[in-house]
Amino acid sequence: MRVAVVQTQWVDDPEDGLRNAYQAIEDVCGAGDIDLVCFPEFLLGPPWYMPGQDGLKGRTDTPIPGPIVDGFQSLARKLNTHILLGSLVEDMQDGMYRNTSLLIGRQGVITGRAVKAHPFGNEMVVCRQTDALGVLSTEFGQIGIAVCSDFWIPEVVRLLALAGARTVFVPGGTLGQNQPLMVNALRTAAYLNDVNIVYASSVGVVRGKRGDRLVEIHFAGTSLVASPDGVLAQAGSDEPETLVVDIDEPADGDGRRWQQLRRPDAYRALLTPYAGADRDLAGELRASLTGGGGPDRGRPAAATSTHEGTRS
């Protein structure tokens, strides 16, 4: 499978983000046969619920299906390629949203999706998450999708691997403070789970006010492709660029052998309620965002969910 990993630049105008995405697909597919083009999370630009981005409401969110997705479907048909839309803020038309990744096939049909299961920051208040993690059957074999912070929960990639995924796509955004850790984390996940990892990230700064505070979120790129044997290609940390990498389905290695030694009965504690299950964590986050403080007892976790997600 020849994969193009598009590392995007944050832009203020979603129309520019959309044009840049279209152009990136045209450019990389025009230069040679590409089986799949992969984008990062929030490929259109900052979601409206990031600090100071309220004016983007209705612009970086979209119904699915809808005009924005239609454009990518047309490109997939025209260029005979798959497109993985790292994530769009899906408008559920009921006041709520989802962080949704879409896979579009060569015929321009949506062939799969993944909804973020572990919301981050304001997503805990405005986004529904999924309780379903599954794999997609493609012409390249079984694949999985872990949207951004889903990757940081080790069980996610492990479950996708156990379900048969041999390549896991991770559309995300490397935060500047995490950048030194990302390469090691992604490479280790590929090795321990015996899968390829395709990670698409973005670069730039998102600025805005939260109350009286100026907030700056720095994104440090570092898109990469890793096999169980190591990193195959890696982008820089401060410029948009596109990686083109040929990847094969991994041969059975250490990770696959270790999976056969698993003892699920010894891991029952993983099924116990998460820390904070007895608290209104979404309410605490709302209070902190509006200046109401709230107890400082760890990062809030999501309070609502939906069972829609990827299906095998």
N, C-alpha and C positions, 0 to 999 in steps of 0.2 A: 504494500500500500504506500503510495507516494502522498505524503501529507504536507500541506502548507500551513504553517502556524503564523498567524498575523498578530504581531505585537502592535497595538494601537496607541495613539496619542490622545489624551483627554482633550476635548474641545468644548467650548462654551455653547456652541449652537448645534443642536441635534441634527439639523439638516446637513451641516458640514460633516458630522460623524457618519451619517448615512451615505453621503457622497463618497467619503473616504473609504468606507467599507466596500461599496460597489466597485470603486476604482481598484482597490487592493485585489479583489477577486478577478477582475478583468486582467490586471497586470500579470498576476502570477499564473493564471491559466493560459494567458496568451504566450507565455514564455516556455510552456511545455505541458505535457499531460499531467494533470493533478487529479488524484482520486478524491481527496477531501480537503477542504479549506476550513480551518478551525479559528474561531475568534475568541477573545476573552469575555469575561463577565462584563455586562453593561457596555456593549459595543457601540451604542449610540451616544454615550456620554454619561455624565453623572445622573443618577436617579433623583427625582425631585425631593426625596426624603433625606438626602445627604445634607449636612449643615449648609444653610444659605442658598439652597437650590430650589426653594419653593416655586420660583417662577417657571420652572421646567415641568410643572405638573400639567399633564395632558400633552406633553411633547416628547419626553423620553419614556413614557409608558404607552402601551398599545394593546388593543384587543388582539387575540389570536384565535382564528385567522383575522387578518386585517390588511390594509394597504401596505404597511411596511414589510410584513412577511411575504405578501404577494410579489414584491419586487425581488426578493431573494429567491423565491421559487422560480421566477422567470429566468433569472441568471443561471440557476442550477440546470434548467432545461437547455438553455442556450449553449452553455459551456460543457455540458455533459459531466458534471461533477457533483459530489456531495458537499453540502455546506453545513457546518455545525455553528449555529448562532449561539455563541458562548452563553449569553443570557440576555433576555429582554425583560423589562418590568411589565408583566402581563396584567392588564386592567381587567378585573373580573366583573366589571360593570355593576357591582353591588357595594362600592365603597372600599373594597379590599383589593389586594394585589398579590401576585406571586412572582418570584424570581425564577424564570423559566428558561431552560435551554432547549433548543429545537434542532433536530437533525432532519435536513431536507435531502431527499435522494436525487439521483440523476434525472429522473423524470419530473422533478419539480414538486413532488408530493412529500408532505411531512411524514416521515417514516418512524419517528420516535421523539420523545421528549423526556426531560428530567426536571423536576421541581426541587428547588433547594430545600433540604431537610433540616438544616441547622442555621436559622436566620442570625444575622449579625447586626448589632446596633439597632437602628430605628426599624429594621425589618421585623423585629420582635413585636412591634406594635401594628404595623400596616400591612404585613405580608402573611399569607397563609403558607404553611410549609407542608411537605408531604410526609407520610409515614411509610411510603413504599420505595424500596430500592430494588431495581431490577436491571437486567441486561437486554440489549437489543441485538437481534440477528441481522447481520449485514452480509454483503458479498465478500467482506474481508474477514468474516468470522464474528464471534461474539464480542461486543464492546460494552463498556460501562461509561457513565457520565457522573462525575462528582463535582457539583457546582461550588467553587471557591471554598468557603469554610467547611463544607462537607468533607473535604480532603483532610482537615485537621482532626477529624474523628477517626481514629485508626480502623474502627469496625467497618466503616463505609467501604473502603477499598478492599478490605478482607472479604466482606460479604459479596461484593461484585466479583471478586476472583473465585470465590467458592461457587458462585452461580454460573461460572464458565467464561467470564470476560477475560480476554487475553490482552486487550488494550483498553486502558482507562483514560478518558479525556477529562482534563481538569481545567475548565475555563475559570480564571480567577483574576486576581490583581495583587501583586506583591507589594505589601506595605514596606516603606523604607526601613522601618525598624526591624522587620523580619527578613530582609533580603539576605543577610549572611547565612540564615538557616535554611532557606528555601531549597537550594541545590541539594544539600544533604538529605533533607526530608523527602524530596521527590525521588531521589535516587534510591534511598533506603526503602521506600514504599514499593518501588519497582522490583527490587531484589527480594524483599521478604514475601511478596505476593506473587512473584513469578509472572509479572505483567509488564507490558510497555506502558509508560506514562507520557501523555502528551499534554503539556501545560502551556496555556496561552495567557499572557498577562498584558498589562498596559503600562504606559509611562506618563508622567506629568504630575501636576498638583491640582487638587480641588480645594478651593478656599471658600469660606463662608462663616457667618456668625451663628453661634448658638447662644442665645441670650445676649449677654454683653461680651462674650468671649469670641475672639477670632480663632477659627479652627482651620488648620492646614493639614490636608491628608496627602502625603507624598507616596507616589507609586513608582516602583523601581524595576519594572519590566522583568528581566531574567526568564523570559519564556524558554522552555527547553523540551527536548524529547529524550527520554531515558528508556533503556531496555534493562532487563535484570543484570546485564553485564556492565552497565555504566551509562554515562551521558553520551548521547550520539550527536547532539547539537545544542547550542545555548546562545541566546541573544544577550545583548548588553543591557544596561540598566537605565539608560537615559535617552534613547532614541527609538522611534518606531522602526520596525524592520520585519522582514518575513523570512522564516526558516523553511526550507524545503528539504524533507528528509524521507528516505525510503526505509520503511520498517517492515520486518517480517514477524510472523507469529512466533513467540518465544518457544524454544524447545523446553521440555520439562527440565527444571533445574532444582536448586535447593529449596526454593519456596514451595514448589509443588510437592516435593517429598515431605517437607515439614507439615504441610496441610494434612497429609495422611496420618500424622501422629497426633492430631488435635483430639482433645478430650472435652467436648462441650459440657458434660456434666460437672466438670470442675470450674466452669465459668458462670455458674448460675447467678452469681452476684451482679453480672452485667445486666440482668433483667430486672433488678430491683429498681424502685423509683429513683429518679435522678435527684441530686441535691437541689433543694428548693421546691420540690413538688408540692409542699404544703404552703407555699407563698404565692401571692399575686405578683409574679416577677414582671409581667408586662405593665402592671399598674405602677410598680416601683420605677420602671424605666420612664413611663410617661411623666411621673413626678419629677424625676431628675432632669428630664429634657425641658420642663417648664419652670425649672428653678426651685422646685419643691423639695429638693434634697432626696431623702430616701436612704434606707440603711445601706451601708457600704459592706455588703456581705458577698461579694463576688459578682461576676458578670451575670446579668439576667439571662434566663433561657426562655424559649418560645412557649406560648401558652395555648395556641390554637393550631390545628392542623387539618389537613385533608388527606385522603388516602389515594389521591391520584399521583402517579409517578411513572417511571419507565416500566415497561412491560417486556417480558421476553416473548 
